[in-house]
Every structure is written in structure tokens, then in C-alpha cells.
């Protein structure tokens, strides 16, 4: 019974990592998309979604790790490996999107600084 409970907890953590990873990947493009239809917000205002996407990506990586750890306790078969792997990949992609957004903001800030000095 304990193995079944661990197995189901591991599988639930794997699927939760997929959801968190997908949300992380979708957060920044969705925030950018919303700025197109709003007169009150500009593209630069979508930067508020960067910490949200980063938190979701780290959550996905943590849940994927927990799922793989729970799956390693089940003897004889590995369960939850697929969703945990997908959640880990989505978490990494989310972190890459966060990093590229931070680089874009840094370059924008540098160009604004250089442009204001002239």
C-alpha cells in the first residue's frame, strides 16, 4: 500500500510539473500578446511577467525532481518518468525564455542609457 501511495504521489508531482512548466512557457508570450490589445500598457510593461515565469519554471523543475525521487522508491518498475521528464524540459525552456527576456531588457536599458547621453 505504501508503494502505491508513493507511486501515485510521484505521478501527481510529474503531472503538476508538466502544468507548471507549460504555464511557465506560456506566461511571457501571453503577457506580450495582451499588450497588443491594451492602450494603457506598452510592451515594456509585460516585463512584470518575468518573475512569474521564473517562479513557475523553478516550481516545474522542483516537482519533476520530486516525481523522479518518488519513482525511484518504487521497486520493480519506474512510474511517472514521462511526465517528470516533460515537466523538466518545459521548466528548462521556461528558464531559457526568462533569460532571453532579461537579456532583452538589459539591452533595452543600455540603449536607453546611451541614447540619453547624446
Secondary structure as UniProt FT lines:
FT   HELIX           2..35
FT   TURN            36..37
FT   HELIX           43..48
FT   HELIX           49..73
FT   HELIX           81..117
//
